Amino acid sequence: MGDAEMAIWAIDKALDITLRVQRSYRIPGSFPKIVLEKRPLVEALRDHYSHIDHRALGKVRERIDPSSEDAFHFDSLFYSREFTDGKASLGIDQEATELCIATRDYLVAAWSRLTAGASEGER
């Protein structure tokens, strides 16, 4: 479970960085639609898997919540190969992979455009 928890945190952080780069630098070119579509879901899944220690005590956001135990149902990770919070899910194989590839491709292109401008200025 720890690996799955870290994976969803990493995906969430990558999407956060991607959105900040897009807003901060206004890089020409298309922004990956999948990032905008999946961002709210990834954020919800991150919140679901976060603070597992509080959930073990029956709490969500410091309040007693019967849904806190939902974070301990890991069957979907193994049987249907998806992250889920009981309401929505993100497939580990195809969906998460497509999201990561689109995010990486955008960041590589953005970095290339940003550094190309800097390199030209140095000449």
Backbone as XML, in Angstrom:
<?xml version="1.0"?>
<chain id="A" units="angstrom">
  <residue number="1" name="MET">
    <atom name="N" x="0.820" y="-1.190" z="0.000"/>
    <atom name="CA" x="0.000" y="0.000" z="0.000"/>
    <atom name="C" x="0.862" y="1.250" z="0.000"/>
  </residue>
  <residue number="2" name="GLY">
    <atom name="N" x="1.982" y="1.218" z="0.672"/>
    <atom name="CA" x="2.860" y="2.378" z="0.731"/>
    <atom name="C" x="3.308" y="2.840" z="-0.648"/>
  </residue>
  <residue number="3" name="ASP">
    <atom name="N" x="3.601" y="1.882" z="-1.548"/>
    <atom name="CA" x="4.008" y="2.252" z="-2.906"/>
    <atom name="C" x="2.878" y="2.939" z="-3.652"/>
  </residue>
  <residue number="4" name="ALA">
    <atom name="N" x="1.663" y="2.452" z="-3.491"/>
    <atom name="CA" x="0.504" y="3.061" z="-4.153"/>
    <atom name="C" x="0.267" y="4.467" z="-3.618"/>
  </residue>
  <residue number="5" name="GLU">
    <atom name="N" x="0.406" y="4.612" z="-2.333"/>
    <atom name="CA" x="0.238" y="5.922" z="-1.694"/>
    <atom name="C" x="1.285" y="6.906" z="-2.236"/>
  </residue>
  <residue number="6" name="MET">
    <atom name="N" x="2.527" y="6.485" z="-2.317"/>
    <atom name="CA" x="3.585" y="7.343" z="-2.833"/>
    <atom name="C" x="3.376" y="7.653" z="-4.313"/>
  </residue>
  <residue number="7" name="ALA">
    <atom name="N" x="2.871" y="6.686" z="-5.069"/>
    <atom name="CA" x="2.629" y="6.908" z="-6.498"/>
    <atom name="C" x="1.579" y="7.982" z="-6.721"/>
  </residue>
  <residue number="8" name="ILE">
    <atom name="N" x="0.492" y="7.933" z="-5.978"/>
    <atom name="CA" x="-0.563" y="8.927" z="-6.181"/>
    <atom name="C" x="-0.081" y="10.298" z="-5.714"/>
  </residue>
  <residue number="9" name="TRP">
    <atom name="N" x="0.730" y="10.358" z="-4.675"/>
    <atom name="CA" x="1.323" y="11.638" z="-4.247"/>
    <atom name="C" x="2.225" y="12.194" z="-5.348"/>
  </residue>
  <residue number="10" name="ALA">
    <atom name="N" x="3.040" y="11.324" z="-5.952"/>
    <atom name="CA" x="3.967" y="11.758" z="-7.001"/>
    <atom name="C" x="3.215" y="12.255" z="-8.230"/>
  </residue>
  <residue number="11" name="ILE">
    <atom name="N" x="2.176" y="11.540" z="-8.631"/>
    <atom name="CA" x="1.369" y="11.979" z="-9.771"/>
    <atom name="C" x="0.720" y="13.321" z="-9.461"/>
  </residue>
  <residue number="12" name="ASP">
    <atom name="N" x="0.189" y="13.460" z="-8.260"/>
    <atom name="CA" x="-0.443" y="14.722" z="-7.858"/>
    <atom name="C" x="0.560" y="15.873" z="-7.919"/>
  </residue>
  <residue number="13" name="LYS">
    <atom name="N" x="1.752" y="15.663" z="-7.419"/>
    <atom name="CA" x="2.778" y="16.713" z="-7.425"/>
    <atom name="C" x="3.195" y="17.050" z="-8.855"/>
  </residue>
  <residue number="14" name="ALA">
    <atom name="N" x="3.326" y="16.044" z="-9.708"/>
    <atom name="CA" x="3.689" y="16.286" z="-11.106"/>
    <atom name="C" x="2.619" y="17.127" z="-11.807"/>
  </residue>
  <residue number="15" name="LEU">
    <atom name="N" x="1.361" y="16.832" z="-11.538"/>
    <atom name="CA" x="0.276" y="17.621" z="-12.142"/>
    <atom name="C" x="0.284" y="19.041" z="-11.605"/>
  </residue>
  <residue number="16" name="ASP">
    <atom name="N" x="0.554" y="19.180" z="-10.331"/>
    <atom name="CA" x="0.632" y="20.501" z="-9.719"/>
    <atom name="C" x="1.743" y="21.332" z="-10.375"/>
  </residue>
  <residue number="17" name="ILE">
    <atom name="N" x="2.903" y="20.748" z="-10.539"/>
    <atom name="CA" x="4.028" y="21.441" z="-11.168"/>
    <atom name="C" x="3.690" y="21.799" z="-12.611"/>
  </residue>
  <residue number="18" name="THR">
    <atom name="N" x="3.084" y="20.881" z="-13.328"/>
    <atom name="CA" x="2.719" y="21.113" z="-14.724"/>
    <atom name="C" x="1.763" y="22.285" z="-14.851"/>
  </residue>
  <residue number="19" name="LEU">
    <atom name="N" x="0.767" y="22.337" z="-13.994"/>
    <atom name="CA" x="-0.189" y="23.444" z="-14.035"/>
    <atom name="C" x="0.478" y="24.767" z="-13.665"/>
  </residue>
  <residue number="20" name="ARG">
    <atom name="N" x="1.395" y="24.733" z="-12.697"/>
    <atom name="CA" x="2.108" y="25.965" z="-12.321"/>
    <atom name="C" x="3.012" y="26.462" z="-13.448"/>
  </residue>
  <residue number="21" name="VAL">
    <atom name="N" x="3.671" y="25.556" z="-14.135"/>
    <atom name="CA" x="4.517" y="25.944" z="-15.265"/>
    <atom name="C" x="3.652" y="26.595" z="-16.341"/>
  </residue>
  <residue number="22" name="GLN">
    <atom name="N" x="2.526" y="25.969" z="-16.641"/>
    <atom name="CA" x="1.639" y="26.491" z="-17.674"/>
    <atom name="C" x="1.126" y="27.886" z="-17.318"/>
  </residue>
  <residue number="23" name="ARG">
    <atom name="N" x="0.736" y="28.088" z="-16.078"/>
    <atom name="CA" x="0.221" y="29.402" z="-15.639"/>
    <atom name="C" x="1.325" y="30.454" z="-15.559"/>
  </residue>
  <residue number="24" name="SER">
    <atom name="N" x="2.483" y="30.061" z="-15.086"/>
    <atom name="CA" x="3.561" y="31.017" z="-14.846"/>
    <atom name="C" x="4.274" y="31.478" z="-16.106"/>
  </residue>
  <residue number="25" name="TYR">
    <atom name="N" x="4.428" y="30.592" z="-17.077"/>
    <atom name="CA" x="5.250" y="30.911" z="-18.235"/>
    <atom name="C" x="4.469" y="31.063" z="-19.538"/>
  </residue>
  <residue number="26" name="ARG">
    <atom name="N" x="3.220" y="30.703" z="-19.537"/>
    <atom name="CA" x="2.377" y="30.833" z="-20.744"/>
    <atom name="C" x="3.113" y="30.324" z="-21.984"/>
  </residue>
  <residue number="27" name="ILE">
    <atom name="N" x="3.509" y="29.108" z="-21.931"/>
    <atom name="CA" x="4.282" y="28.489" z="-23.004"/>
    <atom name="C" x="3.362" y="28.201" z="-24.191"/>
  </residue>
  <residue number="28" name="PRO">
    <atom name="N" x="3.792" y="28.606" z="-25.403"/>
    <atom name="CA" x="2.955" y="28.334" z="-26.577"/>
    <atom name="C" x="2.832" y="26.833" z="-26.817"/>
  </residue>
  <residue number="29" name="GLY">
    <atom name="N" x="1.764" y="26.465" z="-27.454"/>
    <atom name="CA" x="1.518" y="25.049" z="-27.731"/>
    <atom name="C" x="0.337" y="24.567" z="-26.921"/>
  </residue>
  <residue number="30" name="SER">
    <atom name="N" x="-0.064" y="23.371" z="-27.190"/>
    <atom name="CA" x="-1.251" y="22.862" z="-26.512"/>
    <atom name="C" x="-0.900" y="22.259" z="-25.150"/>
  </residue>
  <residue number="31" name="PHE">
    <atom name="N" x="-1.814" y="22.464" z="-24.242"/>
    <atom name="CA" x="-1.673" y="21.892" z="-22.905"/>
    <atom name="C" x="-2.427" y="20.568" z="-22.899"/>
  </residue>
  <residue number="32" name="PRO">
    <atom name="N" x="-1.884" y="19.523" z="-22.261"/>
    <atom name="CA" x="-2.534" y="18.203" z="-22.298"/>
    <atom name="C" x="-3.919" y="18.218" z="-21.636"/>
  </residue>
  <residue number="33" name="LYS">
    <atom name="N" x="-4.916" y="17.916" z="-22.428"/>
    <atom name="CA" x="-6.304" y="17.888" z="-21.956"/>
    <atom name="C" x="-6.472" y="16.905" z="-20.790"/>
  </residue>
  <residue number="34" name="ILE">
    <atom name="N" x="-5.774" y="15.787" z="-20.866"/>
    <atom name="CA" x="-5.892" y="14.766" z="-19.824"/>
    <atom name="C" x="-5.479" y="15.301" z="-18.455"/>
  </residue>
  <residue number="35" name="VAL">
    <atom name="N" x="-4.515" y="16.218" z="-18.423"/>
    <atom name="CA" x="-4.069" y="16.793" z="-17.144"/>
    <atom name="C" x="-5.218" y="17.577" z="-16.515"/>
  </residue>
  <residue number="36" name="LEU">
    <atom name="N" x="-5.888" y="18.376" z="-17.309"/>
    <atom name="CA" x="-7.024" y="19.156" z="-16.797"/>
    <atom name="C" x="-8.190" y="18.253" z="-16.397"/>
  </residue>
  <residue number="37" name="GLU">
    <atom name="N" x="-8.418" y="17.209" z="-17.176"/>
    <atom name="CA" x="-9.527" y="16.295" z="-16.892"/>
    <atom name="C" x="-9.301" y="15.467" z="-15.633"/>
  </residue>
  <residue number="38" name="LYS">
    <atom name="N" x="-8.098" y="14.991" z="-15.443"/>
    <atom name="CA" x="-7.810" y="14.066" z="-14.333"/>
    <atom name="C" x="-7.352" y="14.756" z="-13.050"/>
  </residue>
  <residue number="39" name="ARG">
    <atom name="N" x="-7.017" y="16.032" z="-13.114"/>
    <atom name="CA" x="-6.503" y="16.740" z="-11.932"/>
    <atom name="C" x="-7.426" y="16.640" z="-10.722"/>
  </residue>
  <residue number="40" name="PRO">
    <atom name="N" x="-8.726" y="16.936" z="-10.859"/>
    <atom name="CA" x="-9.591" y="16.843" z="-9.670"/>
    <atom name="C" x="-9.647" y="15.425" z="-9.088"/>
  </residue>
  <residue number="41" name="LEU">
    <atom name="N" x="-9.647" y="14.418" z="-9.950"/>
    <atom name="CA" x="-9.676" y="13.034" z="-9.482"/>
    <atom name="C" x="-8.391" y="12.679" z="-8.742"/>
  </residue>
  <residue number="42" name="VAL">
    <atom name="N" x="-7.253" y="13.038" z="-9.311"/>
    <atom name="CA" x="-5.973" y="12.727" z="-8.660"/>
    <atom name="C" x="-5.885" y="13.431" z="-7.312"/>
  </residue>
  <residue number="43" name="GLU">
    <atom name="N" x="-6.356" y="14.660" z="-7.257"/>
    <atom name="CA" x="-6.346" y="15.403" z="-5.993"/>
    <atom name="C" x="-7.231" y="14.711" z="-4.946"/>
  </residue>
  <residue number="44" name="ALA">
    <atom name="N" x="-8.400" y="14.248" z="-5.368"/>
    <atom name="CA" x="-9.300" y="13.529" z="-4.451"/>
    <atom name="C" x="-8.675" y="12.220" z="-3.980"/>
  </residue>
  <residue number="45" name="LEU">
    <atom name="N" x="-8.019" y="11.513" z="-4.891"/>
    <atom name="CA" x="-7.361" y="10.254" z="-4.513"/>
    <atom name="C" x="-6.195" y="10.514" z="-3.565"/>
  </residue>
  <residue number="46" name="ARG">
    <atom name="N" x="-5.441" y="11.574" z="-3.816"/>
    <atom name="CA" x="-4.344" y="11.933" z="-2.902"/>
    <atom name="C" x="-4.887" y="12.196" z="-1.505"/>
  </residue>
  <residue number="47" name="ASP">
    <atom name="N" x="-5.963" y="12.962" z="-1.421"/>
    <atom name="CA" x="-6.571" y="13.241" z="-0.121"/>
    <atom name="C" x="-7.060" y="11.959" z="0.542"/>
  </residue>
  <residue number="48" name="HIS">
    <atom name="N" x="-7.585" y="11.054" z="-0.275"/>
    <atom name="CA" x="-8.106" y="9.792" z="0.253"/>
    <atom name="C" x="-6.992" y="8.933" z="0.856"/>
  </residue>
  <residue number="49" name="TYR">
    <atom name="N" x="-5.864" y="8.865" z="0.169"/>
    <atom name="CA" x="-4.766" y="8.028" z="0.640"/>
    <atom name="C" x="-3.855" y="8.732" z="1.644"/>
  </residue>
  <residue number="50" name="SER">
    <atom name="N" x="-3.987" y="10.039" z="1.762"/>
    <atom name="CA" x="-3.139" y="10.788" z="2.690"/>
    <atom name="C" x="-3.601" y="10.602" z="4.128"/>
  </residue>
  <residue number="51" name="HIS">
    <atom name="N" x="-2.688" y="10.865" z="5.031"/>
    <atom name="CA" x="-2.977" y="10.810" z="6.468"/>
    <atom name="C" x="-3.594" y="9.473" z="6.878"/>
  </residue>
  <residue number="52" name="ILE">
    <atom name="N" x="-2.992" y="8.424" z="6.377"/>
    <atom name="CA" x="-3.473" y="7.074" z="6.669"/>
    <atom name="C" x="-3.451" y="6.806" z="8.171"/>
  </residue>
  <residue number="53" name="ASP">
    <atom name="N" x="-2.545" y="7.462" z="8.880"/>
    <atom name="CA" x="-2.478" y="7.274" z="10.326"/>
    <atom name="C" x="-3.734" y="7.824" z="11.004"/>
  </residue>
  <residue number="54" name="HIS">
    <atom name="N" x="-4.260" y="8.948" z="10.536"/>
    <atom name="CA" x="-5.506" y="9.490" z="11.095"/>
    <atom name="C" x="-6.685" y="8.596" z="10.744"/>
  </residue>
  <residue number="55" name="ARG">
    <atom name="N" x="-6.664" y="8.074" z="9.519"/>
    <atom name="CA" x="-7.760" y="7.196" z="9.085"/>
    <atom name="C" x="-7.790" y="5.918" z="9.938"/>
  </residue>
  <residue number="56" name="ALA">
    <atom name="N" x="-6.617" y="5.465" z="10.354"/>
    <atom name="CA" x="-6.567" y="4.275" z="11.215"/>
    <atom name="C" x="-7.274" y="4.529" z="12.543"/>
  </residue>
  <residue number="57" name="LEU">
    <atom name="N" x="-7.342" y="5.790" z="12.947"/>
    <atom name="CA" x="-8.045" y="6.169" z="14.179"/>
    <atom name="C" x="-9.506" y="6.552" z="13.924"/>
  </residue>
  <residue number="58" name="GLY">
    <atom name="N" x="-9.960" y="6.357" z="12.663"/>
    <atom name="CA" x="-11.356" y="6.640" z="12.341"/>
    <atom name="C" x="-11.626" y="8.097" z="12.029"/>
  </residue>
  <residue number="59" name="LYS">
    <atom name="N" x="-10.590" y="8.850" z="11.662"/>
    <atom name="CA" x="-10.766" y="10.281" z="11.433"/>
    <atom name="C" x="-10.428" y="10.677" z="9.992"/>
  </residue>
  <residue number="60" name="VAL">
    <atom name="N" x="-11.151" y="11.677" z="9.522"/>
    <atom name="CA" x="-10.858" y="12.345" z="8.260"/>
    <atom name="C" x="-10.882" y="13.828" z="8.567"/>
  </residue>
  <residue number="61" name="ARG">
    <atom name="N" x="-9.798" y="14.508" z="8.273"/>
    <atom name="CA" x="-9.650" y="15.940" z="8.582"/>
    <atom name="C" x="-9.942" y="16.221" z="10.061"/>
  </residue>
  <residue number="62" name="GLU">
    <atom name="N" x="-9.353" y="15.377" z="10.897"/>
    <atom name="CA" x="-9.418" y="15.524" z="12.356"/>
    <atom name="C" x="-10.813" y="15.293" z="12.962"/>
  </residue>
  <residue number="63" name="ARG">
    <atom name="N" x="-11.751" y="14.806" z="12.173"/>
    <atom name="CA" x="-13.100" y="14.519" z="12.680"/>
    <atom name="C" x="-13.414" y="13.037" z="12.496"/>
  </residue>
  <residue number="64" name="ILE">
    <atom name="N" x="-14.141" y="12.486" z="13.445"/>
    <atom name="CA" x="-14.569" y="11.092" z="13.332"/>
    <atom name="C" x="-15.424" y="10.963" z="12.073"/>
  </residue>
  <residue number="65" name="ASP">
    <atom name="N" x="-15.089" y="9.964" z="11.255"/>
    <atom name="CA" x="-15.791" y="9.771" z="9.991"/>
    <atom name="C" x="-15.801" y="8.281" z="9.658"/>
  </residue>
  <residue number="66" name="PRO">
    <atom name="N" x="-16.991" y="7.694" z="9.511"/>
    <atom name="CA" x="-17.055" y="6.261" z="9.198"/>
    <atom name="C" x="-16.395" y="5.907" z="7.860"/>
  </residue>
  <residue number="67" name="SER">
    <atom name="N" x="-16.292" y="6.864" z="6.943"/>
    <atom name="CA" x="-15.673" y="6.574" z="5.650"/>
    <atom name="C" x="-14.157" y="6.479" z="5.745"/>
  </residue>
  <residue number="68" name="SER">
    <atom name="N" x="-13.601" y="6.791" z="6.915"/>
    <atom name="CA" x="-12.140" y="6.762" z="7.070"/>
    <atom name="C" x="-11.569" y="5.383" z="6.767"/>
  </residue>
  <residue number="69" name="GLU">
    <atom name="N" x="-12.318" y="4.352" z="7.053"/>
    <atom name="CA" x="-11.826" y="2.994" z="6.833"/>
    <atom name="C" x="-11.781" y="2.603" z="5.360"/>
  </residue>
  <residue number="70" name="ASP">
    <atom name="N" x="-12.434" y="3.389" z="4.504"/>
    <atom name="CA" x="-12.417" y="3.083" z="3.069"/>
    <atom name="C" x="-11.004" y="3.067" z="2.511"/>
  </residue>
  <residue number="71" name="ALA">
    <atom name="N" x="-10.120" y="3.836" z="3.090"/>
    <atom name="CA" x="-8.741" y="3.897" z="2.612"/>
    <atom name="C" x="-8.003" y="2.579" z="2.827"/>
  </residue>
  <residue number="72" name="PHE">
    <atom name="N" x="-8.555" y="1.695" z="3.629"/>
    <atom name="CA" x="-7.898" y="0.423" z="3.903"/>
    <atom name="C" x="-8.416" y="-0.718" z="3.038"/>
  </residue>
  <residue number="73" name="HIS">
    <atom name="N" x="-9.268" y="-0.417" z="2.088"/>
    <atom name="CA" x="-9.762" y="-1.431" z="1.150"/>
    <atom name="C" x="-8.882" y="-1.376" z="-0.090"/>
  </residue>
  <residue number="74" name="PHE">
    <atom name="N" x="-7.944" y="-2.300" z="-0.148"/>
    <atom name="CA" x="-6.932" y="-2.282" z="-1.203"/>
    <atom name="C" x="-7.232" y="-3.247" z="-2.345"/>
  </residue>
  <residue number="75" name="ASP">
    <atom name="N" x="-8.347" y="-3.946" z="-2.276"/>
    <atom name="CA" x="-8.647" y="-4.959" z="-3.288"/>
    <atom name="C" x="-8.547" y="-4.407" z="-4.706"/>
  </residue>
  <residue number="76" name="SER">
    <atom name="N" x="-9.026" y="-3.191" z="-4.913"/>
    <atom name="CA" x="-9.047" y="-2.626" z="-6.266"/>
    <atom name="C" x="-7.644" y="-2.450" z="-6.838"/>
  </residue>
  <residue number="77" name="LEU">
    <atom name="N" x="-6.663" y="-2.235" z="-5.977"/>
    <atom name="CA" x="-5.285" y="-2.099" z="-6.466"/>
    <atom name="C" x="-4.802" y="-3.387" z="-7.118"/>
  </residue>
  <residue number="78" name="PHE">
    <atom name="N" x="-5.242" y="-4.510" z="-6.584"/>
    <atom name="CA" x="-4.761" y="-5.799" z="-7.061"/>
    <atom name="C" x="-5.677" y="-6.460" z="-8.078"/>
  </residue>
  <residue number="79" name="TYR">
    <atom name="N" x="-6.991" y="-6.371" z="-7.860"/>
    <atom name="CA" x="-7.929" y="-7.088" z="-8.727"/>
    <atom name="C" x="-8.341" y="-6.297" z="-9.954"/>
  </residue>
  <residue number="80" name="SER">
    <atom name="N" x="-8.672" y="-5.043" z="-9.807"/>
    <atom name="CA" x="-9.064" y="-4.242" z="-10.973"/>
    <atom name="C" x="-7.973" y="-3.256" z="-11.373"/>
  </residue>
  <residue number="81" name="ARG">
    <atom name="N" x="-6.850" y="-3.254" z="-10.639"/>
    <atom name="CA" x="-5.675" y="-2.441" z="-10.929"/>
    <atom name="C" x="-6.037" y="-0.968" z="-11.080"/>
  </residue>
  <residue number="82" name="GLU">
    <atom name="N" x="-6.634" y="-0.448" z="-9.995"/>
    <atom name="CA" x="-7.007" y="0.962" z="-10.001"/>
    <atom name="C" x="-6.925" y="1.553" z="-8.607"/>
  </residue>
  <residue number="83" name="PHE">
    <atom name="N" x="-6.607" y="2.857" z="-8.590"/>
    <atom name="CA" x="-6.722" y="3.632" z="-7.361"/>
    <atom name="C" x="-8.191" y="3.990" z="-7.242"/>
  </residue>
  <residue number="84" name="THR">
    <atom name="N" x="-8.751" y="3.892" z="-6.057"/>
    <atom name="CA" x="-10.139" y="4.306" z="-5.897"/>
    <atom name="C" x="-10.357" y="4.870" z="-4.505"/>
  </residue>
  <residue number="85" name="ASP">
    <atom name="N" x="-11.304" y="5.778" z="-4.418"/>
    <atom name="CA" x="-11.718" y="6.301" z="-3.120"/>
    <atom name="C" x="-13.128" y="5.818" z="-2.789"/>
  </residue>
  <residue number="86" name="GLY">
    <atom name="N" x="-13.610" y="4.843" z="-3.553"/>
    <atom name="CA" x="-14.952" y="4.311" z="-3.347"/>
    <atom name="C" x="-15.992" y="5.031" z="-4.189"/>
  </residue>
  <residue number="87" name="LYS">
    <atom name="N" x="-15.637" y="6.171" z="-4.744"/>
    <atom name="CA" x="-16.566" y="6.951" z="-5.574"/>
    <atom name="C" x="-16.088" y="7.020" z="-7.018"/>
  </residue>
  <residue number="88" name="ALA">
    <atom name="N" x="-14.802" y="7.199" z="-7.193"/>
    <atom name="CA" x="-14.210" y="7.312" z="-8.527"/>
    <atom name="C" x="-12.889" y="6.561" z="-8.531"/>
  </residue>
  <residue number="89" name="SER">
    <atom name="N" x="-12.383" y="6.285" z="-9.726"/>
    <atom name="CA" x="-11.142" y="5.521" z="-9.791"/>
    <atom name="C" x="-10.268" y="5.987" z="-10.958"/>
  </residue>
  <residue number="90" name="LEU">
    <atom name="N" x="-8.990" y="5.634" z="-10.846"/>
    <atom name="CA" x="-7.995" y="5.910" z="-11.871"/>
    <atom name="C" x="-7.260" y="4.607" z="-12.132"/>
  </residue>
  <residue number="91" name="GLY">
    <atom name="N" x="-7.351" y="4.106" z="-13.353"/>
    <atom name="CA" x="-6.687" y="2.858" z="-13.712"/>
    <atom name="C" x="-5.178" y="2.989" z="-13.609"/>
  </residue>
  <residue number="92" name="ILE">
    <atom name="N" x="-4.532" y="2.020" z="-13.014"/>
    <atom name="CA" x="-3.090" y="2.046" z="-12.822"/>
    <atom name="C" x="-2.360" y="1.850" z="-14.143"/>
  </residue>
  <residue number="93" name="ASP">
    <atom name="N" x="-2.856" y="0.963" z="-14.965"/>
    <atom name="CA" x="-2.140" y="0.619" z="-16.183"/>
    <atom name="C" x="-2.279" y="1.704" z="-17.253"/>
  </residue>
  <residue number="94" name="GLN">
    <atom name="N" x="-3.384" y="1.741" z="-17.938"/>
    <atom name="CA" x="-3.508" y="2.652" z="-19.074"/>
    <atom name="C" x="-3.742" y="4.113" z="-18.671"/>
  </residue>
  <residue number="95" name="GLU">
    <atom name="N" x="-4.715" y="4.385" z="-17.816"/>
    <atom name="CA" x="-5.037" y="5.777" z="-17.468"/>
    <atom name="C" x="-3.870" y="6.515" z="-16.812"/>
  </residue>
  <residue number="96" name="ALA">
    <atom name="N" x="-3.316" y="5.936" z="-15.780"/>
    <atom name="CA" x="-2.212" y="6.590" z="-15.069"/>
    <atom name="C" x="-0.986" y="6.719" z="-15.965"/>
  </residue>
  <residue number="97" name="THR">
    <atom name="N" x="-0.747" y="5.710" z="-16.796"/>
    <atom name="CA" x="0.396" y="5.761" z="-17.708"/>
    <atom name="C" x="0.212" y="6.878" z="-18.735"/>
  </residue>
  <residue number="98" name="GLU">
    <atom name="N" x="-0.969" y="6.972" z="-19.329"/>
    <atom name="CA" x="-1.240" y="8.046" z="-20.294"/>
    <atom name="C" x="-1.091" y="9.419" z="-19.641"/>
  </residue>
  <residue number="99" name="LEU">
    <atom name="N" x="-1.569" y="9.540" z="-18.420"/>
    <atom name="CA" x="-1.465" y="10.804" z="-17.687"/>
    <atom name="C" x="0.000" y="11.169" z="-17.437"/>
  </residue>
  <residue number="100" name="CYS">
    <atom name="N" x="0.784" y="10.209" z="-17.010"/>
    <atom name="CA" x="2.202" y="10.459" z="-16.745"/>
    <atom name="C" x="2.959" y="10.803" z="-18.023"/>
  </residue>
  <residue number="101" name="ILE">
    <atom name="N" x="2.661" y="10.118" z="-19.108"/>
    <atom name="CA" x="3.351" y="10.392" z="-20.375"/>
    <atom name="C" x="2.996" y="11.788" z="-20.883"/>
  </residue>
  <residue number="102" name="ALA">
    <atom name="N" x="1.723" y="12.153" z="-20.834"/>
    <atom name="CA" x="1.303" y="13.487" z="-21.287"/>
    <atom name="C" x="1.944" y="14.575" z="-20.435"/>
  </residue>
  <residue number="103" name="THR">
    <atom name="N" x="2.012" y="14.341" z="-19.141"/>
    <atom name="CA" x="2.630" y="15.300" z="-18.223"/>
    <atom name="C" x="4.113" y="15.445" z="-18.526"/>
  </residue>
  <residue number="104" name="ARG">
    <atom name="N" x="4.795" y="14.330" z="-18.656"/>
    <atom name="CA" x="6.233" y="14.350" z="-18.974"/>
    <atom name="C" x="6.492" y="15.043" z="-20.307"/>
  </residue>
  <residue number="105" name="ASP">
    <atom name="N" x="5.720" y="14.693" z="-21.328"/>
    <atom name="CA" x="5.922" y="15.294" z="-22.645"/>
    <atom name="C" x="5.748" y="16.808" z="-22.600"/>
  </residue>
  <residue number="106" name="TYR">
    <atom name="N" x="4.743" y="17.268" z="-21.866"/>
    <atom name="CA" x="4.528" y="18.717" z="-21.761"/>
    <atom name="C" x="5.698" y="19.382" z="-21.035"/>
  </residue>
  <residue number="107" name="LEU">
    <atom name="N" x="6.129" y="18.800" z="-19.935"/>
    <atom name="CA" x="7.225" y="19.400" z="-19.173"/>
    <atom name="C" x="8.535" y="19.406" z="-19.961"/>
  </residue>
  <residue number="108" name="VAL">
    <atom name="N" x="8.800" y="18.363" z="-20.711"/>
    <atom name="CA" x="10.014" y="18.323" z="-21.537"/>
    <atom name="C" x="9.930" y="19.406" z="-22.610"/>
  </residue>
  <residue number="109" name="ALA">
    <atom name="N" x="8.789" y="19.531" z="-23.273"/>
    <atom name="CA" x="8.621" y="20.565" z="-24.304"/>
    <atom name="C" x="8.714" y="21.962" z="-23.684"/>
  </residue>
  <residue number="110" name="ALA">
    <atom name="N" x="8.108" y="22.139" z="-22.531"/>
    <atom name="CA" x="8.151" y="23.440" z="-21.856"/>
    <atom name="C" x="9.592" y="23.790" z="-21.488"/>
  </residue>
  <residue number="111" name="TRP">
    <atom name="N" x="10.316" y="22.839" z="-20.942"/>
    <atom name="CA" x="11.715" y="23.076" z="-20.565"/>
    <atom name="C" x="12.540" y="23.428" z="-21.798"/>
  </residue>
  <residue number="112" name="SER">
    <atom name="N" x="12.306" y="22.721" z="-22.866"/>
    <atom name="CA" x="13.028" y="22.972" z="-24.104"/>
    <atom name="C" x="12.764" y="24.394" z="-24.612"/>
  </residue>
  <residue number="113" name="ARG">
    <atom name="N" x="11.512" y="24.812" z="-24.578"/>
    <atom name="CA" x="11.173" y="26.169" z="-25.029"/>
    <atom name="C" x="11.751" y="27.232" z="-24.100"/>
  </residue>
  <residue number="114" name="LEU">
    <atom name="N" x="11.681" y="26.990" z="-22.811"/>
    <atom name="CA" x="12.205" y="27.963" z="-21.850"/>
    <atom name="C" x="13.722" y="28.100" z="-21.953"/>
  </residue>
  <residue number="115" name="THR">
    <atom name="N" x="14.410" y="27.007" z="-22.086"/>
    <atom name="CA" x="15.869" y="27.068" z="-22.144"/>
    <atom name="C" x="16.360" y="27.515" z="-23.509"/>
  </residue>
  <residue number="116" name="ALA">
    <atom name="N" x="15.585" y="27.300" z="-24.562"/>
    <atom name="CA" x="15.976" y="27.761" z="-25.898"/>
    <atom name="C" x="16.037" y="29.280" z="-25.905"/>
  </residue>
  <residue number="117" name="GLY">
    <atom name="N" x="15.096" y="29.914" z="-25.258"/>
    <atom name="CA" x="15.095" y="31.368" z="-25.174"/>
    <atom name="C" x="16.291" y="31.880" z="-24.401"/>
  </residue>
  <residue number="118" name="ALA">
    <atom name="N" x="16.662" y="31.196" z="-23.356"/>
    <atom name="CA" x="17.819" y="31.593" z="-22.552"/>
    <atom name="C" x="19.102" y="31.399" z="-23.327"/>
  </residue>
  <residue number="119" name="SER">
    <atom name="N" x="19.202" y="30.299" z="-24.068"/>
    <atom name="CA" x="20.407" y="30.012" z="-24.848"/>
    <atom name="C" x="20.598" y="31.030" z="-25.958"/>
  </residue>
  <residue number="120" name="GLU">
    <atom name="N" x="19.518" y="31.426" z="-26.609"/>
    <atom name="CA" x="19.601" y="32.412" z="-27.681"/>
    <atom name="C" x="20.054" y="33.765" z="-27.143"/>
  </residue>
  <residue number="121" name="GLY">
    <atom name="N" x="19.638" y="34.096" z="-25.940"/>
    <atom name="CA" x="20.007" y="35.359" z="-25.330"/>
    <atom name="C" x="21.466" y="35.420" z="-24.949"/>
  </residue>
  <residue number="122" name="GLU">
    <atom name="N" x="22.093" y="34.280" z="-24.763"/>
    <atom name="CA" x="23.496" y="34.233" z="-24.351"/>
    <atom name="C" x="24.446" y="34.465" z="-25.532"/>
  </residue>
  <residue number="123" name="ARG">
    <atom name="N" x="23.951" y="34.291" z="-26.738"/>
    <atom name="CA" x="24.809" y="34.387" z="-27.931"/>
    <atom name="C" x="25.163" y="35.779" z="-28.260"/>
  </residue>
</chain>
